[in-house]
Amino acid sequence: MSQYTNLETILEKLGLSDKEAKVYVSLLELGNAKVADISKKAGINRTTGYDILNSLANKGIVNALGKGSRQEFMAEAPISIANYVKRQQNILEENLNKAQDLVPRLLAIQSKGSKPSVKFYEGEDGLMKVYEDTLTSDDGILGFANVDEMHDGMPNYFPKYYKRRAAKKIWAHAIVPDTELGKLRKKEDSNELRETLLVPNEMFNFTPEINIYNNKIMIASWKEKLGIIIESKEIADAFKKIHALSWLGAKQFDK
């Protein structure tokens, strides 16, 4: 077993294959070396050695010197490993953002022609799923929302969610308990494409959130970590009327 086995294991966790890790560590020990010498020290055949070294060169970790029979390879400065990991992280974050943007479009396709249904989602991931579904709205979002509960439940999610919703030109009309955090969010209404009405917290301190959009009702229970999506035109129409009536009442308090 190599004396650098633990180091090689760490390099594998950072994104190198087992053979890439062995070749890289061997090259660090050898300095400038030809493929045959590197392959021998790493315990792999010469043909595989060429492939591994070229792969490491593409990652910016190894550099090729010369050509043909005189070609040698040398390891780049160890900081190149950190730079490689950082590049991979940037790619991962970019792909994650693309995947999140794609979710509403896929959900929209899935929902076309669907029959009335009720879906349940549990935990923080489940709550995130029901919020992502609201981004499929094509007629705005009517909401009853407790901002304090929302931000306590998923503190790192909503700042980005607001921006993404606004970027999609999806308006929100929200009835919100009058708290300090509720007031702060109301100040951002124009930036976040929202109209907020504040109602007395001591009278209307509801904790679940309800969003009505398209033919759906989304319910997020922060205390029970439960998300529900009801898809029904009849029920959604009824909830839209309930929100309209509540909006008229809320205007008496938010003056």
Secondary structure, 3 states (H helix, E strand, C coil): CCCCHHHHHHHHHCCCCHHHHHHHHHHHHHCCECHHHHHHHHCCCHHHHHHHHHHHHHCCCEEEECCHHHCEEEECCCHHHHHHHHHHHHHHHHHHHHHHHHHHHHHHHHHCCCCCEEEEEEHHHHHHHHHHHHCCCCCCEEEECCHHHHHHHCCCCHHHHHHHHHHCCCCEEEEEECCHHHHHHHHCCCCCCEEEEEECCCCCCCCCEEEEECCEEEEEECCCCEEEEEECHHHHHHHHHHHHHHHHHHCCCCC
